[in-house]
């Protein structure tokens, strides 16, 4: 639940002041002069009217939004970590991939809201994450609180609610297919007519829940808690990590030392120089290299599928034809990196800096590879995207100012608030 403690003195805005912040935010998302991102962490915005505003990517972590009017507000990719939204009117709001970990939405109205892939997990999970993922030091909200919230007719496909508290919430006719509901307190909830196909109900407490007309398989229900006896047995059973907790365990893996990395790089250079006759191809697949300094290194043809490179320094690094599918490159510094022909399918480049990087194709490549990457808020100013296939990429609020985009493919890409500017 959202922390009510005063971690910082609360700044109270008037409606006029908030309107000006919203107007500057729109200019920022559209790349117009005098724009600025809405940055209001821990501000007191209770009771104010944000209806219909576009706040894509806004920073509202820990903000007080009790009784606020957010009807039809666009909050895609916004940071509402630990925010207090009690009794807020969020009817038909849009919250695509919004971070609401540990938020308090008790009694909020979310009828018809679009909450696809929203993150409403236990906020304390974030505090077990790597330092780059910590929101505010000392701010530790617990489980997200959705008790008595009205989530009727909402689209919550693939939403993350693991470990949250949603007792007596109304999910009538809502779409929850593929949602993660492990160990969520769903007692007395109304799921009448809801779509729960493919939802993970392992350990979810459904005692007293109404499931009339709900689309849910017997197999999924068998993993949930339906009786007091099952609840008692679950309390005594050893806890297995939630899916998200298992992911976080990867963060505790030993990090290769600088000496070990240098040895691997020397072997890779030898492998490249002898066309594979000597040395060994660099394989960083699945490794934890958060914050590693690989600036200017030669990683051409290296393997790095699923590698963790959050906040890594890759400025000027040679990554031609490297395999980085599924890699986590959040907030990495890739300025001027040569990434021609690199495989970046399903890679996460959120908040990455790729100014002047080259993401074009290689002459030896068989056509442009599809990236399908998340480039939310990424900086690509002056980068080369010549003939790059960005089909389906999420470029929300990315900066493509001055990019060379000749022959680039943007079919089905998400360009909400993307700064396109002039092509270089």
Order of alpha helices (4+ residues) and beta strands (2+ residues): alpha-alpha-alpha-alpha-alpha
